[in-house]
Amino acid sequence: MSAKRPQPTAAWVRPYVSKRQKPVTQSADLNKEGCSALQATNLHLLSTVSDRVHPFLERKKGRTELPKYVQHHLRAHQGPVSTVQWCPVPHLSHLLLSASMDKTFKVWDGAASGRCLQTYSVHCGAVRDACWLPCGQRIFSGSFDNTTAVTEVETGQVVAKMENQFKVTCLAFQPSDPCVFLCGGFSAEVKAWDSRSCQVIRTYKAGIQQTLDILFLGEGKEFMTSSDMVSQDSADRTLIAWDFTTTAKVSNQIFHERYTCPSLALHPLEDVFVAQTNGNYIALFSAQKPYRMNKMKRFEGHKVEGYGVQCELSSDGTLLASGSSTGSAHFYDFRSGRSLLRLHAHEQACMCVSFHPVLASVVATCDWGGEVKIWN
């Protein structure tokens, strides 16, 4: 006796779903629709102005204010967060970049929802430094996997990737040509790359073990590097000024104290820059030759203790902020050097404090435990 042939199911006949299975199926469909809608919203926020920032774009920016409370507490990364930075383009300034030793960097809707909009996994080693390009549509990143990369913010596509022979710890793009950038790290050299050709165009040989930070001065004709070189009597070659075009050292006798400087920051309005020091103070220097240190003013009260704690100036130049190995965030009056606020921000070392470029009282902080906090 032959077996019955299976009858073909008509295309317009729906398969039977039991009552028990129906709620599960409907729930799965709703979840898919919700995820798709959320993803579309995230992509939209990566390229358009936020409702939180939009009302302030046409207003004249007031004086930077001190933060008072936590707006968002984000368990952002699985490893220490090295740096946070707001997007410099005003209409995209709701976007916050965070770079972590967990091999990723992320972009957040920091000014409004606090939601993670995109995670970028373009490196196979810890991401030690990352920064926005001036267009706000691309991100530079440097990693312990010896590479630097340029990544599209919206698509996550890697536009350029460059291989170094050392672990990269710091980056800086050339102010007049953002496609040209410097990178330094666990090497005696600093390299200048052109991201369009992915070629090294200049090499700066410092005779040191590690570059801690890089800072372009003025229009980008000269730049400053900070190294781990400390001699017996003074910090010879701790700070080195370079001519960008000729690769010549302009000066290597700038800072004469026995401390390294893990972070440098340029004043937005005056020809001065500041250097975070492992002496638990921030020193002030002229950004013009011969780059003299101001011995009458320093910013004290925070602790560094071997961490790469960063410092930053507000966009109007009135406030200076620093993290601390104790977990606190410190705010100083730039003009007087007086301490204005000590904020208990994190339980672990606070690595960075970043001022929002548009919203007067909004700052972001990050810590060694993987947290990011938005303050208002």
JOBELVEN-V269584 format. One record per backbone hydrogen bond with DSSP energy under -1.0 kcal/mol. CO is the residue of the C=O (numbers start at 1). NH is the residue of the N-H. E is the energy in kcal/mol with one decimal. If there is no record, write none. Layout:
co: <CO,CO>
nh: <NH,NH>
e: <E,E>
//
This chain:
co: <10,18,21,22,23,24,25,26,27,28,29,30,31,32,33,34,35,36,37,38,39,40,41,42,44,50,53,54,69,72,74,74,80,83,85,89,90,92,94,94,95,96,97,98,99,99,100,104,105,106,107,107,108,108,109,115,118,120,126,129,131,133,137,138,139,140,141,142,142,143,143,146,147,148,149,150,150,151,152,157,160,162,167,170,172,177,179,180,181,182,183,184,184,185,185,188,190,191,192,192,193,194,194,199,202,204,210,213,215,217,221,222,223,224,225,226,226,234,234,235,238,240,241,241,242,243,248,251,252,257,260,263,265,270,271,272,273,274,275,277,281,282,283,284,285,288,292,299,303,304,307,310,312,314,318,319,320,321,322,324,324,327,329,330,331,331,332,333,338,341,343,343,349,351,352,354,359,360,362,363,364,365,366,367,367,370,371,372,373,374,374,375>
nh: <13,22,25,26,27,28,29,30,31,32,33,34,35,36,37,38,39,40,41,42,43,44,45,46,47,54,56,57,376,374,76,372,101,99,97,92,93,95,110,111,87,108,85,106,82,83,127,100,120,98,117,118,96,110,114,109,107,105,144,142,140,136,153,133,151,131,149,128,129,146,168,164,143,162,141,159,160,139,156,152,150,148,186,184,182,180,195,174,193,172,191,169,170,187,211,206,204,183,201,202,181,198,199,194,192,190,228,226,224,220,244,217,242,215,240,212,213,231,236,238,227,225,250,251,223,247,243,241,237,259,278,276,274,272,287,267,285,265,283,280,277,299,275,294,273,291,286,282,325,307,309,323,321,317,334,314,332,312,330,327,350,346,343,322,340,341,320,337,333,331,329,345,368,310,366,364,362,65,356,375,354,373,351,81,370,77,367,74,365,71,72,363>
e: <-1.5,-1.7,-2.3,-2.6,-2.3,-2.2,-2.2,-2.3,-2.3,-2.2,-2.3,-2.6,-2.6,-2.3,-2.3,-2.4,-2.5,-2.1,-2.1,-2.5,-2.3,-1.9,-2.2,-1.2,-1.2,-2.7,-2.0,-1.4,-2.8,-2.6,-1.6,-2.5,-2.8,-2.1,-2.9,-1.8,-1.4,-2.0,-1.2,-1.3,-2.3,-2.6,-2.1,-2.6,-1.9,-1.1,-2.2,-2.2,-2.8,-2.4,-2.5,-1.5,-2.0,-1.6,-2.9,-2.9,-2.2,-1.6,-2.7,-2.8,-2.8,-2.1,-2.7,-2.3,-2.3,-2.2,-2.4,-1.2,-1.5,-1.1,-2.2,-3.6,-2.1,-3.0,-1.9,-2.7,-1.3,-2.1,-1.7,-3.0,-2.7,-2.1,-2.0,-2.1,-3.3,-2.3,-3.0,-3.2,-3.0,-1.8,-2.2,-2.5,-1.8,-2.4,-2.3,-2.7,-3.1,-2.2,-2.8,-1.3,-2.1,-1.9,-1.1,-2.2,-2.7,-2.3,-1.4,-2.4,-3.4,-2.4,-2.6,-2.6,-3.0,-2.6,-2.3,-3.5,-1.1,-1.5,-1.9,-1.9,-2.6,-2.5,-3.0,-1.4,-1.7,-1.8,-2.7,-3.0,-1.8,-2.1,-2.2,-2.8,-2.9,-1.8,-2.8,-2.4,-2.9,-2.2,-2.5,-1.1,-1.7,-2.1,-2.3,-3.1,-2.3,-3.2,-2.2,-2.1,-2.3,-1.8,-1.6,-1.6,-3.0,-1.7,-2.5,-2.4,-3.1,-2.3,-3.0,-1.8,-2.6,-2.5,-3.3,-2.1,-3.1,-1.6,-2.2,-2.7,-2.9,-2.5,-2.8,-1.5,-1.9,-2.8,-1.3,-2.3,-1.2,-2.1,-2.5,-3.2,-2.8,-2.5,-1.8,-2.2,-1.3,-2.2,-1.7,-3.2,-2.5,-3.4,-1.6,-1.6>
//
